[in-house]
Amino acid sequence: MTTAKTDLQHLCPLSLVPRNLCFTMSFSKGHGGVMSLGGTSSWLCCRFSGDGRPDITALAALTTGLAAKAMPEEATRRLHDALLSPQTSGDEVTVWMPEQMKAFHFLGWDGDGHFDRSTCFPKTPPQLGDVVKYVRMLDDQQNQGHTVIHLSSETYRAQSAVLVGAGLVLSGRAFAKGAWAAIKRASPDMGLGAHKGWERFPLPFSFDGKTGETSVTVLDCLEGLQSARDCGWLDYRTFDVEAWQLLRRKFDASWLVPGEMLAFGDPASTAQNPAFPKLMLPKSKAKGTMFQDLVPSSPVSDSTAEKVNAASPVKIRRPLDQRLPNWSDMTTSTAATADDSRDPAEADSFPEFLSEAGVKHVVRLNYSYETDRNGSYVELFRQADLVLHDFEFEDGTAPPLRLADAFLQRCKTWFKEENGAPPNIAVHCKAGLGRTGAIVAFYATANHEISGPAFHGWARMCRPGSVQTVKQEAFVRALSAPSQRNKASSGRMGCFKLWF
């Protein structure tokens, strides 16, 4: 699958800013700010009211007045002139409001078709695909000499801050801390307590949106992007957004550590999705009958974790007439064999996908009783020459250190078996979010130059919903990068490096 070209049809010129929005012209503390995006482009965060469309002259005055505090005089003057030029409503000046743009999923996460988030607090870090699209689109506009005005309401300030900071970090124009400093200058109300801090994101399945000291922040997201850039996990110019999205929607999977650690939900539960009816077909093209015990009904979490929807959120329960046919009525034939020219996400079934992705080891973190009695995929995966391993621990909790260390030791063994190459390992729990995110964080901080807080931010963008409870957040955020650790220390703060 090739990288999709930037879709500029989703941009809106100033004249197309929604009619029901206008600016509250207030310069008081905390009501607005401007941050330069390079050239004459800027990010403007302010209050909106519902009395009409913004007046261009007033917008120009507000924008340049605030920009004068953060931008050189010449750049401010160019911005003002551009806003007032006859081309304002044409191609020279483009206004974005990502929170109202479908191209950016309205700066939210819909659960990818696997989880119902309709009752959850909507605030979440931008999805990685949307971050990449934003930076590419900004590049395209600026390379053409256009002025971009990124508008955001206070409600979506944190999400927009991640986007504008990503533009600086991924392009190499700033480090994460430098980008965050610029964002704070444009957001003067940083004195609020942690529970009210706009820069924090709540737990992914929170009802009330409360945050605390363990919450992921805008800075965590920016440091996660910086680490991903430096570790070679992400190049925004070549990242395949379509393949990344398909992988999540089809297989409920994400490469949290690209080429090494694949996080995914319980395969038997994912296979309930009627949009992809072949996920549990074996690789073999020989005809025969399917196993009759592969797909369970939707599992229900027995969570005792904090007040979130579930420690492992319940996957969407399909109506009976939308579920898959009885396995006894299906044959083992598949649509295609492995094709080197296609992305593994385009495979028809889990065995095909894992094989084409180079996965040899599958690690299960949830207990067998957490899925329905007839929900085993064991025989199917073993027939596909996948080696299965159990590292079980309680739902909603962080991995015990002894278990996490044993997991790293096992990874070291697999590394030796691959003659020094990092093995591709697929890890899942029930939803592939909480326990999976925590133990992959333990692995990543042991082997790559990324801290726990940075991985926290990266995981919430790369695989939305990752790290689900306060206990898991605290565990992940206590981890440190190899360069930050004392080599003589032990335990999770002294995890050994495997291949660097």
Summary of the structure (lengths in Angstrom):
residues: 500
radius of gyration: 23.8
end to end distance: 30.6
largest distance: 74.6
contacts: 1700
relative contact order: 0.11
helix: 38%
strand: 13%
